[in-house]
Amino acid sequence: MFFRELNLPDDYRSTEAATLVFQEVYGDYSERTAAELIAALSMNHVLHYGCEVYSQLLAVGSLETRFLNDGIVSANNIAVTQRLRSGGVGRQLMSFLEQESREMGANLIRLTALPTAVGFYVKVGYQPIDSKNPLELGKLL
């Protein structure tokens, strides 16, 4: 298993694989079409990463660097396929994204969690950063 930066949307194979992972994980929460998802993955100031196991992309995550000058990155589109859950891959993916953020000079990583994922993020050290929205979480790096 290894993590690497994905060249989305230029690398069709990675884009297609990331789309499948994202749709598997977020299918119940997302009404995005594949075209909308690819457009979202193509945003400026966003770096995409994936976890490959035997050349198959099975986990993805993105870092939005628009506020990097303020020391803040946002983690987005975090998804781990069902078969890899509870095996530590999500924890490793978050650790990888946090390390990448530190190397960019960030001192805070923030994200908006799905209600079903808040417990996971709290376990890996994230805390609520907005008292009005318990799904907004952050972690000092």
ChimeraX commands (.cxc) that place a marker at each C-alpha (Angstrom):
marker #1 position 0.00,0.00,0.00 radius 0.5
marker #1 position 1.34,3.42,-0.89 radius 0.5
marker #1 position 0.11,7.00,-1.15 radius 0.5
marker #1 position 0.76,9.27,-4.10 radius 0.5
marker #1 position -0.36,12.55,-5.58 radius 0.5
marker #1 position -2.99,12.11,-8.30 radius 0.5
marker #1 position -2.98,14.17,-11.46 radius 0.5
marker #1 position -6.71,14.86,-11.73 radius 0.5
marker #1 position -8.42,15.25,-14.13 radius 0.5
marker #1 position -5.58,14.90,-16.67 radius 0.5
marker #1 position -4.82,11.29,-15.77 radius 0.5
marker #1 position -7.98,9.53,-16.96 radius 0.5
marker #1 position -7.24,6.26,-15.13 radius 0.5
marker #1 position -6.79,8.05,-11.78 radius 0.5
marker #1 position -9.81,10.28,-12.37 radius 0.5
marker #1 position -12.03,7.32,-13.20 radius 0.5
marker #1 position -10.76,5.36,-10.18 radius 0.5
marker #1 position -11.19,8.35,-7.84 radius 0.5
marker #1 position -14.71,8.88,-9.15 radius 0.5
marker #1 position -15.60,5.24,-8.46 radius 0.5
marker #1 position -14.17,5.37,-4.92 radius 0.5
marker #1 position -15.96,8.63,-4.20 radius 0.5
marker #1 position -19.28,7.40,-5.57 radius 0.5
marker #1 position -19.03,4.13,-3.63 radius 0.5
marker #1 position -18.42,5.93,-0.37 radius 0.5
marker #1 position -20.63,8.98,-0.80 radius 0.5
marker #1 position -23.36,7.56,-2.99 radius 0.5
marker #1 position -26.02,8.03,-0.32 radius 0.5
marker #1 position -24.93,11.61,0.37 radius 0.5
marker #1 position -24.12,12.92,-3.07 radius 0.5
marker #1 position -26.36,13.73,-5.97 radius 0.5
marker #1 position -23.39,14.69,-8.12 radius 0.5
marker #1 position -23.10,13.32,-11.60 radius 0.5
marker #1 position -19.73,12.01,-12.75 radius 0.5
marker #1 position -19.20,15.24,-14.74 radius 0.5
marker #1 position -19.91,17.39,-11.67 radius 0.5
marker #1 position -17.57,15.27,-9.58 radius 0.5
marker #1 position -14.74,15.58,-12.10 radius 0.5
marker #1 position -15.30,19.34,-12.22 radius 0.5
marker #1 position -15.08,19.48,-8.41 radius 0.5
marker #1 position -11.88,17.44,-8.51 radius 0.5
marker #1 position -10.44,19.87,-11.07 radius 0.5
marker #1 position -10.60,22.99,-8.89 radius 0.5
marker #1 position -7.60,25.31,-8.63 radius 0.5
marker #1 position -5.63,25.23,-5.38 radius 0.5
marker #1 position -6.56,21.59,-4.79 radius 0.5
marker #1 position -4.10,18.70,-4.59 radius 0.5
marker #1 position -5.40,15.14,-4.82 radius 0.5
marker #1 position -3.92,12.06,-3.21 radius 0.5
marker #1 position -4.71,8.39,-3.35 radius 0.5
marker #1 position -3.85,5.13,-1.66 radius 0.5
marker #1 position -3.08,2.26,-3.99 radius 0.5
marker #1 position -3.08,-1.40,-3.11 radius 0.5
marker #1 position -1.84,-3.73,-5.86 radius 0.5
marker #1 position -2.20,-0.92,-8.43 radius 0.5
marker #1 position -5.83,-0.31,-7.50 radius 0.5
marker #1 position -6.90,3.05,-6.08 radius 0.5
marker #1 position -8.88,2.32,-2.92 radius 0.5
marker #1 position -8.76,5.55,-0.91 radius 0.5
marker #1 position -8.64,9.21,-1.90 radius 0.5
marker #1 position -8.36,12.63,-0.29 radius 0.5
marker #1 position -7.78,16.21,-1.37 radius 0.5
marker #1 position -6.13,19.24,0.17 radius 0.5
marker #1 position -7.40,22.70,-0.70 radius 0.5
marker #1 position -4.56,25.20,-0.37 radius 0.5
marker #1 position -6.42,28.44,-1.12 radius 0.5
marker #1 position -5.79,29.71,2.45 radius 0.5
marker #1 position -2.26,28.33,2.79 radius 0.5
marker #1 position -0.89,31.88,3.25 radius 0.5
marker #1 position -2.93,31.95,6.47 radius 0.5
marker #1 position -1.52,28.56,7.49 radius 0.5
marker #1 position -4.76,26.69,6.78 radius 0.5
marker #1 position -5.54,23.80,4.46 radius 0.5
marker #1 position -8.88,22.07,4.05 radius 0.5
marker #1 position -9.17,18.32,3.64 radius 0.5
marker #1 position -11.93,17.36,1.20 radius 0.5
marker #1 position -13.31,14.35,-0.64 radius 0.5
marker #1 position -11.92,11.87,1.89 radius 0.5
marker #1 position -13.06,8.39,0.93 radius 0.5
marker #1 position -11.95,4.85,1.75 radius 0.5
marker #1 position -13.61,1.91,0.03 radius 0.5
marker #1 position -15.71,-0.34,2.21 radius 0.5
marker #1 position -13.33,-3.30,2.03 radius 0.5
marker #1 position -10.46,-1.26,3.52 radius 0.5
marker #1 position -12.38,0.32,6.39 radius 0.5
marker #1 position -11.47,-0.61,9.95 radius 0.5
marker #1 position -8.04,-1.68,8.71 radius 0.5
marker #1 position -6.21,1.55,9.54 radius 0.5
marker #1 position -6.19,2.93,5.98 radius 0.5
marker #1 position -8.30,5.97,6.90 radius 0.5
marker #1 position -5.97,6.75,9.80 radius 0.5
marker #1 position -2.94,6.38,7.51 radius 0.5
marker #1 position -4.57,8.54,4.83 radius 0.5
marker #1 position -5.25,11.33,7.35 radius 0.5
marker #1 position -1.70,11.06,8.71 radius 0.5
marker #1 position -0.37,11.32,5.15 radius 0.5
marker #1 position -2.55,14.38,4.39 radius 0.5
marker #1 position -1.45,16.00,7.65 radius 0.5
marker #1 position 2.22,15.43,6.83 radius 0.5
marker #1 position 1.74,16.87,3.34 radius 0.5
marker #1 position 0.03,19.89,4.93 radius 0.5
marker #1 position 2.92,20.41,7.37 radius 0.5
marker #1 position 5.42,20.23,4.53 radius 0.5
marker #1 position 3.47,22.96,2.72 radius 0.5
marker #1 position 3.71,25.17,5.79 radius 0.5
marker #1 position 0.20,24.76,7.18 radius 0.5
marker #1 position -0.42,24.79,10.92 radius 0.5
marker #1 position -4.15,23.93,10.81 radius 0.5
marker #1 position -6.06,21.36,8.79 radius 0.5
marker #1 position -9.84,21.64,8.73 radius 0.5
marker #1 position -12.65,19.59,7.23 radius 0.5
marker #1 position -16.38,19.14,7.16 radius 0.5
marker #1 position -17.26,15.61,8.25 radius 0.5
marker #1 position -20.25,13.52,7.38 radius 0.5
marker #1 position -22.31,12.80,10.51 radius 0.5
marker #1 position -21.29,9.14,10.32 radius 0.5
marker #1 position -17.57,10.03,10.22 radius 0.5
marker #1 position -17.30,12.49,13.13 radius 0.5
marker #1 position -16.33,9.71,15.55 radius 0.5
marker #1 position -13.48,8.62,13.30 radius 0.5
marker #1 position -12.09,12.14,12.99 radius 0.5
marker #1 position -12.32,12.71,16.76 radius 0.5
marker #1 position -10.35,9.47,17.28 radius 0.5
marker #1 position -7.55,10.77,15.04 radius 0.5
marker #1 position -7.35,14.09,16.90 radius 0.5
marker #1 position -9.80,16.46,15.21 radius 0.5
marker #1 position -11.97,18.76,17.32 radius 0.5
marker #1 position -15.03,20.89,16.57 radius 0.5
marker #1 position -14.03,24.41,15.50 radius 0.5
marker #1 position -17.49,25.92,15.11 radius 0.5
marker #1 position -19.90,25.62,18.03 radius 0.5
marker #1 position -22.84,26.14,15.67 radius 0.5
marker #1 position -21.76,23.36,13.31 radius 0.5
marker #1 position -20.44,20.19,15.00 radius 0.5
marker #1 position -19.46,18.79,11.57 radius 0.5
marker #1 position -16.75,21.48,11.13 radius 0.5
marker #1 position -13.60,19.94,12.57 radius 0.5
marker #1 position -9.95,20.98,12.76 radius 0.5
marker #1 position -6.58,19.84,13.98 radius 0.5
marker #1 position -3.47,21.84,14.81 radius 0.5
marker #1 position -0.42,20.47,13.05 radius 0.5
marker link #1:1,2 radius 0.2
marker link #1:2,3 radius 0.2
marker link #1:3,4 radius 0.2
marker link #1:4,5 radius 0.2
marker link #1:5,6 radius 0.2
marker link #1:6,7 radius 0.2
marker link #1:7,8 radius 0.2
marker link #1:8,9 radius 0.2
marker link #1:9,10 radius 0.2
marker link #1:10,11 radius 0.2
marker link #1:11,12 radius 0.2
marker link #1:12,13 radius 0.2
marker link #1:13,14 radius 0.2
marker link #1:14,15 radius 0.2
marker link #1:15,16 radius 0.2
marker link #1:16,17 radius 0.2
marker link #1:17,18 radius 0.2
marker link #1:18,19 radius 0.2
marker link #1:19,20 radius 0.2
marker link #1:20,21 radius 0.2
marker link #1:21,22 radius 0.2
marker link #1:22,23 radius 0.2
marker link #1:23,24 radius 0.2
marker link #1:24,25 radius 0.2
marker link #1:25,26 radius 0.2
marker link #1:26,27 radius 0.2
marker link #1:27,28 radius 0.2
marker link #1:28,29 radius 0.2
marker link #1:29,30 radius 0.2
marker link #1:30,31 radius 0.2
marker link #1:31,32 radius 0.2
marker link #1:32,33 radius 0.2
marker link #1:33,34 radius 0.2
marker link #1:34,35 radius 0.2
marker link #1:35,36 radius 0.2
marker link #1:36,37 radius 0.2
marker link #1:37,38 radius 0.2
marker link #1:38,39 radius 0.2
marker link #1:39,40 radius 0.2
marker link #1:40,41 radius 0.2
marker link #1:41,42 radius 0.2
marker link #1:42,43 radius 0.2
marker link #1:43,44 radius 0.2
marker link #1:44,45 radius 0.2
marker link #1:45,46 radius 0.2
marker link #1:46,47 radius 0.2
marker link #1:47,48 radius 0.2
marker link #1:48,49 radius 0.2
marker link #1:49,50 radius 0.2
marker link #1:50,51 radius 0.2
marker link #1:51,52 radius 0.2
marker link #1:52,53 radius 0.2
marker link #1:53,54 radius 0.2
marker link #1:54,55 radius 0.2
marker link #1:55,56 radius 0.2
marker link #1:56,57 radius 0.2
marker link #1:57,58 radius 0.2
marker link #1:58,59 radius 0.2
marker link #1:59,60 radius 0.2
marker link #1:60,61 radius 0.2
marker link #1:61,62 radius 0.2
marker link #1:62,63 radius 0.2
marker link #1:63,64 radius 0.2
marker link #1:64,65 radius 0.2
marker link #1:65,66 radius 0.2
marker link #1:66,67 radius 0.2
marker link #1:67,68 radius 0.2
marker link #1:68,69 radius 0.2
marker link #1:69,70 radius 0.2
marker link #1:70,71 radius 0.2
marker link #1:71,72 radius 0.2
marker link #1:72,73 radius 0.2
marker link #1:73,74 radius 0.2
marker link #1:74,75 radius 0.2
marker link #1:75,76 radius 0.2
marker link #1:76,77 radius 0.2
marker link #1:77,78 radius 0.2
marker link #1:78,79 radius 0.2
marker link #1:79,80 radius 0.2
marker link #1:80,81 radius 0.2
marker link #1:81,82 radius 0.2
marker link #1:82,83 radius 0.2
marker link #1:83,84 radius 0.2
marker link #1:84,85 radius 0.2
marker link #1:85,86 radius 0.2
marker link #1:86,87 radius 0.2
marker link #1:87,88 radius 0.2
marker link #1:88,89 radius 0.2
marker link #1:89,90 radius 0.2
marker link #1:90,91 radius 0.2
marker link #1:91,92 radius 0.2
marker link #1:92,93 radius 0.2
marker link #1:93,94 radius 0.2
marker link #1:94,95 radius 0.2
marker link #1:95,96 radius 0.2
marker link #1:96,97 radius 0.2
marker link #1:97,98 radius 0.2
marker link #1:98,99 radius 0.2
marker link #1:99,100 radius 0.2
marker link #1:100,101 radius 0.2
marker link #1:101,102 radius 0.2
marker link #1:102,103 radius 0.2
marker link #1:103,104 radius 0.2
marker link #1:104,105 radius 0.2
marker link #1:105,106 radius 0.2
marker link #1:106,107 radius 0.2
marker link #1:107,108 radius 0.2
marker link #1:108,109 radius 0.2
marker link #1:109,110 radius 0.2
marker link #1:110,111 radius 0.2
marker link #1:111,112 radius 0.2
marker link #1:112,113 radius 0.2
marker link #1:113,114 radius 0.2
marker link #1:114,115 radius 0.2
marker link #1:115,116 radius 0.2
marker link #1:116,117 radius 0.2
marker link #1:117,118 radius 0.2
marker link #1:118,119 radius 0.2
marker link #1:119,120 radius 0.2
marker link #1:120,121 radius 0.2
marker link #1:121,122 radius 0.2
marker link #1:122,123 radius 0.2
marker link #1:123,124 radius 0.2
marker link #1:124,125 radius 0.2
marker link #1:125,126 radius 0.2
marker link #1:126,127 radius 0.2
marker link #1:127,128 radius 0.2
marker link #1:128,129 radius 0.2
marker link #1:129,130 radius 0.2
marker link #1:130,131 radius 0.2
marker link #1:131,132 radius 0.2
marker link #1:132,133 radius 0.2
marker link #1:133,134 radius 0.2
marker link #1:134,135 radius 0.2
marker link #1:135,136 radius 0.2
marker link #1:136,137 radius 0.2
marker link #1:137,138 radius 0.2
marker link #1:138,139 radius 0.2
marker link #1:139,140 radius 0.2
marker link #1:140,141 radius 0.2
view
